[in-house]
Amino acid sequence: MEPAIAVDDLVVDRGKRRVLHGIGFRAAPGSVVGLLGPSGCGKTTLMRCLVGVQKVRSGTVTVLGEPAGATPLRRRVGYVTQAPSVYTDLTVRENARYFATVLGVAPAEADRAIGDVGLESHAGQLVGALSGGQRTRASLACALVGRPDVLVLDEPTVGLDPVLRHELWQRFHELAAAGTTLVVSSHVMDEAGRCDRLLLMREGRLVADDTPAALRAETGTDDLEEAFLRLIRSASMEVA
Ligand SMILES: Nc1ncnc2c1ncn2[C@@H]1O[C@H](COP(=O)(O)OP(=O)(O)OP(=O)(O)O)[C@@H](O)[C@H]1O
């Protein structure tokens, strides 16, 4: 089966610094790929490459068989940045319907997306008057409007309580079961265990690319946080 995402030898410089040093991985269609690693290791930069908004020094990024950022992908790839990108002076429904108009889909799609993130009861509220977690969900609703085939989510659960986090992860798995490929960055280890595959990054390099079960087996611990610490330590020793 052709991968939904194929990245090879990806090198990116930001300013004068090299921030990605030859990254390569595959994401199968309908899978949830977790992107983990310490702050500043390059997760957001890699996500920007997947959606085609990052200048790339060398290497290739192919999404749904097209070069990342290609025009046909515009409707097929959804991106939710860390800072919610919604208009604060519009209501949740107006924001989602605006996206529906841009994508040329029916307004009902916008209402469905609002339901998907559990914001029906706040649909008529101005985004500026929502809590941080509600704003994050409003942003996610907008990304869901066009039913994208690939969803790139930069720390989508930051600021959400455990119940909402659980609900959103359920939603992610439903989307994956329906064929959407999700790439989700996170700092939260219990979320790592919910992914089909994990990419662990450190200083712009992949330290691990495997299933949670395989990473647990490789490191000899059931605790993914401990597993990651062990992998990062052994990667540091290899570099030294
Ligand atoms: N606009 C920019 N110009 C120059 N360097 C940048 C820029 N944005 C990020 N960087 C650098 O690129 C590197 C990777 O940053 P990136 O935002 O991809 O990390 P991250 O893993 O997403 O971090 P976090 O978990 O804190 O969000 C960091 O060293 C950062 O300082």
The ligand as an SDF file (V2000), in Angstrom:
LIG
                    3D

 31 33  0  0  0  0  0  0  0  0999 V2000
   11.2770   31.2750   12.8510 N   0  0  0  0  0  0  0  0  0  0  0  0
   12.4110   30.6760   13.2400 C   0  0  0  0  0  0  0  0  0  0  0  0
   13.6070   31.1590   12.9000 N   0  0  0  0  0  0  0  0  0  0  0  0
   14.7630   30.5680   13.2750 C   0  0  0  0  0  0  0  0  0  0  0  0
   14.8020   29.4520   14.0140 N   0  0  0  0  0  0  0  0  0  0  0  0
   13.6430   28.9280   14.4010 C   0  0  0  0  0  0  0  0  0  0  0  0
   12.3870   29.4920   14.0350 C   0  0  0  0  0  0  0  0  0  0  0  0
   11.4020   28.7380   14.5640 N   0  0  0  0  0  0  0  0  0  0  0  0
   12.0100   27.7360   15.2230 C   0  0  0  0  0  0  0  0  0  0  0  0
   13.3460   27.8420   15.1140 N   0  0  0  0  0  0  0  0  0  0  0  0
   14.3510   26.9280   15.6990 C   0  0  0  0  0  0  0  0  0  0  0  0
   14.1830   25.6420   15.1010 O   0  0  0  0  0  0  0  0  0  0  0  0
   14.3940   24.6260   16.0600 C   0  0  0  0  0  0  0  0  0  0  0  0
   13.2030   23.6820   16.0440 C   0  0  0  0  0  0  0  0  0  0  0  0
   12.0380   24.3790   16.4800 O   0  0  0  0  0  0  0  0  0  0  0  0
   10.6080   23.7060   16.4580 P   0  0  0  0  0  0  0  0  0  0  0  0
    9.6140   24.8000   16.7270 O   0  0  0  0  0  0  0  0  0  0  0  0
   10.4540   22.9130   15.2170 O   0  0  0  0  0  0  0  0  0  0  0  0
   10.7130   22.7300   17.7240 O   0  0  0  0  0  0  0  0  0  0  0  0
    9.5840   21.9150   18.4970 P   0  0  0  0  0  0  0  0  0  0  0  0
   10.1280   20.5560   18.6850 O   0  0  0  0  0  0  0  0  0  0  0  0
    8.2880   22.0460   17.7870 O   0  0  0  0  0  0  0  0  0  0  0  0
    9.5230   22.6720   19.9030 O   0  0  0  0  0  0  0  0  0  0  0  0
    8.2980   22.8280   20.9690 P   0  0  0  0  0  0  0  0  0  0  0  0
    8.0160   21.4530   21.4810 O   0  0  0  0  0  0  0  0  0  0  0  0
    8.9120   23.7190   22.0150 O   0  0  0  0  0  0  0  0  0  0  0  0
    7.1600   23.4610   20.2360 O   0  0  0  0  0  0  0  0  0  0  0  0
   14.6150   25.3130   17.4090 C   0  0  0  0  0  0  0  0  0  0  0  0
   15.9900   25.3240   17.6650 O   0  0  0  0  0  0  0  0  0  0  0  0
   14.1080   26.7150   17.1800 C   0  0  0  0  0  0  0  0  0  0  0  0
   14.8300   27.6330   17.9690 O   0  0  0  0  0  0  0  0  0  0  0  0
  1  2  1  0
  2  3  1  0
  2  7  2  0
  3  4  2  0
  4  5  1  0
  5  6  2  0
  6  7  1  0
  6 10  1  0
  7  8  1  0
  8  9  2  0
  9 10  1  0
 10 11  1  0
 11 12  1  0
 11 30  1  0
 12 13  1  0
 13 14  1  0
 13 28  1  0
 14 15  1  0
 15 16  1  0
 16 17  2  0
 16 18  1  0
 16 19  1  0
 19 20  1  0
 20 21  2  0
 20 22  1  0
 20 23  1  0
 23 24  1  0
 24 25  2  0
 24 26  1  0
 24 27  1  0
 28 29  1  0
 28 30  1  0
 30 31  1  0
M  END
$$$$
